[in-house]
């Protein structure tokens, strides 16, 4: 069997297109142990995610985690699964579709948009194949991670490159590394929070919670921590908050190693013990609501806060399909498509 993937048959009259590959983390196909096992195996086998020596980690993953974790995770996924299935999948599909529609107002030349997931389906490889089948000879890789981390942004780009090195007819490639300071992204976040406050009033404390990573990665040169801090500062400035009115923390700690601090759970508990009247939590690093935001932050965080003695707890939803966010996606994409497309 050839190392190279089969090239699509393109009709001679088919125009050349520019492709935009919208990339997100991914989700299991169903909220069951059977659906979680292959998803977790793919996710936790990623060297970008787990940097433990392979032989040791192989034993831990296959003899412990993949036996115990799928059932536990399936229970959590079942709590957020709805009629559309996985919220992350539903939001990501709509974002890609809306982006494609918005771009028609700005791009006159032929283009196409596809969604590809780092783990699970639709795979990154299948999305690239779909773009090539549409005669896309230029592809912009657009990971939906505002802050760059080796375990998220770089991993998504790795997966695209694994397909591309097996591609005989290689398209031109551009990548979006991050957009953690982009004015349109900050403005979309600020608007979503302001609209929440118009409806419910302002809290005593705004908690900005980002996905956590091991502290060791920061010490080794990963810029994620500093980019999260910068995003938080810019968002606070956009909302005209003082340093006493907001906190930045990190969620989803896994394993015994030290991760980026302060940790989300102890922070929420401490605010509850202080009898804080109201806390609002926003997750600026997530373009779409998912298990982490809906179960860990919205549900578990609320329980921790209330049981510790706190008052009101509000989770402010991710940007999802907000008009300002889709327009921001469009703006970010267009800045990176210059010279590739003809604009109106």
N, C-alpha and C positions, 0 to 999 in steps of 0.2 A: 504494500500500500504506500502511496506517495506521501511524503512528509507534508507537501503543500495541499491546502484546501482547494476543492474544486471551484473554479471560477464560474460565475453566473453567465448565462448566454444573454447578451444585451442586443436588442434590435439595432441595426445600423442607424436608424433615424432617431433613436432615443437620445434626448439632449443630456449633456453632462450636468450633473447636479453637485451642489454643496450639501454635505450632510452635517447634521448636529446630533450628536449622541448624548442624550441626557442620562446621567448615571447616578444610581442611588444604591444604598446598602443591600436591600433585598429582604425577602420574607419567606417563611415556609409556605408550601402550597396549601396546607390545611392545619388547623390547630389541634393536632393529635400527636402522640408520641411517634407514630409512623411517619408523619409529615415533618416532625422536628429533627429526627435522627440524621437524615442526609444533609439537611440545612446546617445543623450544628457541626457536623463533621467537616463540611466544606469551609465554614466560617472559622472553626477552631484549628484547622490544619494550615491556615494562612500564616506563613512565616512573618508577615508584617504585623499580624495581630499577636501571635505568641512567639516570643524570642527565646524560649527555653530550648536547650539541646534536644534535637529531634528524637533520639532514642528514648530519653526519659519522658518526653511529652507524648510520644506514641503510646507508651504504656498507660499513662494517666488518662489520656483521651479515650482510648479504646477499651480499657479495662475498668474505668471508673465513671468518667463523665458521660460517655455515650450510653451507659447502662442506667444511670440515675437521673441525669439532667433532662432528657426528652420529655418524660412524663411531667416533671415539675414545670418546665417551660410551656408545655402544652396547656396546662391549667391556666397559666397567666395569659397566653394568647387567646384562649377561649373567652376570657372576660372582655376583650376588646374587639373580637371578631364580630362583624355585622353582616347585613344582607349583601354587601358588596365584597365581603371577604376581608382581607387584611387592609386596615386603614392606610398603611404606608403605600401599598400597591395602588389602592384606589386614588389617593391623592397624587401619586407620582404619574399615573396614567393621565389624569386630568391636567396636571401641570404641563406635560409634554404636548398634549393636544392643544391646550390654550396657547402655549408658546408658539406652536406651529401656526395657529390662527393669527396671533398678534404680529408675527413676522411678515405676514402678507401685506401689512400696511407699510412696511419699510423695504422689503426686498423685491426687486423686479425680476431677478434671474431665478432659474429653477433651483429649488432646494428641497430638503426632506428632513424630518425629525423622527428619531426613534428613541425608545426607552430601553435601557439595558441595566440589569442588576449585577452587582458584584457577586452576590451569592443567591442561588435559587434562580427562578424564572421570572421574566424572560432574561436569558443570559446575555452577557456582554457580547459573546461570540455570535449569538443569533441576531442581535441588533446590528452588529457590523455587517453580517451577511445580508440583512435586509437592506441596509444602505447601499451596499455594493450592487445588489440586485436592481436598485433604482438608478444605477450608473453614477453613484457619488464618487468622484475622483478626488475629492477633498473632504475631510471629516474633522469637525471640531469636537473634541472630547470635553464635556461639560459636567464634571462631578458636582453634585449638589451639596458640597461641604464648604461652608463659608470660610472656615479656618482650616489651614493645611495641617494634616497629620500624616505621618508615614503609614499608620494603621488604617486610615480611611482614604484620603485623596490619593496617596501613592499606590495603595493597594488596588484601587479602582483603575488607575492608569496601567499598573502592572498587568491586570487582567486583559485590558485592551491590547497591550503590546504582545501578550502571549498569542493572541489571535493573529495579529499583524505580522509577526515573524514567520507565520506559516502561510502568508498570503503572497501569491506569485505576482499579481498585479497590484502593487502597493499604492494606496492612495496617499496624498499629502495629508499630514497630520498637524494639528495644533491642539494645545492643551490649555485649559484654564486651571491654574494652580490653586488659587484661592480668590476670595472677594471679601475678606473680612473687614475692609475699610471702605468698601464701595458706597458712595453716597446714596444710591438708590436702594441698596440693601438695608442700610441703617435707617433710611427714611421709612421703608416698608415696615420694619420692626417697630419704630417709634409710633407710626400711625396705628398699628394693631393694638399697641398698649394704650394709647390715648383713647381709642374708641371703647376699649374695655372700661377705662376709667370714667368716660362719659356716662356709661350705663350703670356702673356699680360704685363710682366714687374712687378716690385714691386710697392706697393702703398706707400703713405705717412703714412698711419695708417692702421694697421690690427685690426679689431674689432672682439673680440671673444664674441659671444652672447650665453648665456645659457638660458634655460627655467626658468622663474621666479617662486618663491613660496613665500608665506607670510613670512615676517621677523619673525613673532611670532614663526614659526616652528624652525628657527635657535636658537632662545632664549630658546626654550624648549628642545634642544638637537639634532635636526636633523643635520647630518654632511654635508648635501648637499652643502651649501655655501662654506665651507672650501675645499671640494673636487673639486668644480669648480675652485676655486682659484689655487689649486695645479695643476690641469690639465693645466690651462692657463699658469702657470709658467713653467711647464715642456715643453709645446709646444713652448713657446717663446725661451727657451734654445735650443731646438732642431733646431729651425729656426735661432738661433744666433741673436735674436732681443734685442735691448736695451729697457729699461722701457718706453722711449719716443715713441717707434715705435708701441706699441700695447696697447689696452684697453680691459678690461673685463667688460661686462654688462649683464643685465638680461631682457628678453622680456616677453610679454604676461601677463601683469598685469591685474587682474580681480577684480572688486569691489573697495570699498573705503579704505580698510585697507592698511597699509604700506607693501610693498613687498621688496624683496632684491634689493639693489641699487648698482650702478647706473642703471637707467632704459634705455632701448635700444632707444626708440623714442626720448627723449630729448637729448640723447648723439649724435645721428645721426644729429638731427637738429642743435645742437651747432657746430658740425664739419662742417656742411654746412655754417653756419653763419661766421665761421672762414675762409671761402673760401678755405677749404682744397682741394688740387688738385685732390686727388684720395683716396677713402676709399675702402678696401676689407673687407667683412664680412664673417665669418665662424661660424658655430654652432657645436662645438665639442661634445655636449651632444646628438646629433641625429645620429643614425646609418643609418637612411633612410630619404630621403626628404619627406615632408608631408605638410599639410596645413600651419603649423606654419612657416616652412622655406621658402616655395615657394610663399605664399601669403603675410604673415606678414613681413618677412625679405627681400625676393627678390623684391617684388612689392611695398609694403607700405614703406619699409625703403628707397628704391630708390627715391620714390616720395618726401618723407620728406627731404632727403638730397639735391636733386636737387632744390626743391622749396625754400630751405633756402639759396641757393647760392653756393652749392658745385659743384665740377667738375665731375669726373667719379665715378661711384658706381658699384662695382662688388660683387655679391654673389658667394662664392665658394661652389659648391654642397657638400652635405653630402657624407659620405663614400660609401653608396649604395653597388654596386657590385665590387668595386675596388679589384683587385687581392690581394693587400697588406692587405686589411681589411678582406677578406675571410680567408686568411692565419692566420691573427691575431685571428679571431674567432676560427679557428681550434686549434691554440696554447693554447688559453684560455680554450677551452673545454677539450683538452687533459690533461692539468695540473689538472683539476678537475675530470678527469675520472680515475686517477691512481688507480690501484688495481681492477678496475671494468672491464677493457678491456685488451685484449692481443694485444700488439703493434707489428708492423712489425719490 
